[in-house]
């Protein structure tokens, strides 16, 4: 994503686990095209492609355009990543630079440990 590219918004919320074909569903709330928001988008996409390839859905939501959803998800800061599915719902505040901490919170193992 370049600095001139706007942050996309996906309004199709997947909240019903039974109708959801993905094992993991995340919502990333951002504040437009700020540096930390863009970094969170890039970092989360890299992380999920590496550890959850084909098993996740990532919805990127601009908080200014999705106020009611942000209120429903109790968003107090951006960027915030919300793990919607599987339950329990979890929130991760920041630009997703702490990969190890996020993997532990999601009960995933780093790739090096999986191959052993």
N, C-alpha and C positions, 0 to 999 in steps of 0.2 A: 504494500500500500504506500503510495507516494504522499508527500505532504499536501499536494493539491487535491487529492482524492478524498471525497467525503466518506464519512462512516456510514455504512449501510444500516437499514432498519428492517427487521423482519417482524411483521406483526402476527404471524401465525404461531400462536403459543401452543406448545404441546404440553398440556397438563394432565391428560388422561393416559396413564401408563399402559392400559390395555390396548389402546389404539395406536400406540407409539412403537414404530419398528426399531427404534434405537435403544440400545442398552443404557446410554447416558444422554441426558438432555441438560444443557447449560444455557443460561442467559447472561450475557455480558453487558452491563449497563455502563455507558460511556458518556462523556460530556463533549459532544461534537468531535472535532478533529484536533483536540489538544495533544500535546506530546505524550503525556502519560496514557491517555486513552488509546492512541495509535500503538504505543508500545504494548499495551495490554492485549489489543487485538492480535498483533503479530505473535506475541509470546504464547497466548492461549491457542492459537491455530497451530503453531509449531508443536507445542506440548501434546495436544490432542491427536495430531497426525502421527506423532511418534509413538504414543502409548495407547491410543484408543482408535486407531485407524479403522474406519468403516463401522464403528460402534457408537458414534456420538452425533449429536446435533448441537450446533452452536448458534444461538440467536443473538445478534448484536443490536442493542437497542440504545438509541440516543435518549437520555433521560428527559431532555426538554420536549421531546415529541411523544414520550410514553409515560406521562406523569402518573396516570391512574395505575398502570402496571407497576411502576416503581414504588408507588405507595403500597400496593398490594404485597409486593415482595419485600417491603420494609427497607428500602435502600436509603442510606443516610450519607453515603459518600460515593464518589466515582474515581476510578473505575472499580466496579464490584462485579465479581463473577458469582452467579447463583447456580448451584447444582440443584436442578428441579427433580430429576429422576436419575437413579432410584432414590427413594426416601431413605433417610431423613433429608430434608432440605438443608443445604449448607451455604454459607456466604463466605467469600474470600475477597477482602478489600486490598486493592493495590494493582500493580501492573504485571502481576504473574511472573516476577523474576525469581522467586524462591520455588524452583521446580521441586526440590526434594520435599519441602514442607507440604506443597499441594498434593504430591503423589501419596504421601503418608496419610493426609486427610481423606483422600479418596480410596484408601486401602489398595493402592497399586504399587507394584515393585518397579524400580528402575530396570531398564532393558538389560544391563549387565548382570543383575541378580537373577533375571528370568532364565537366561541361557545356561545357568549352572545347574 
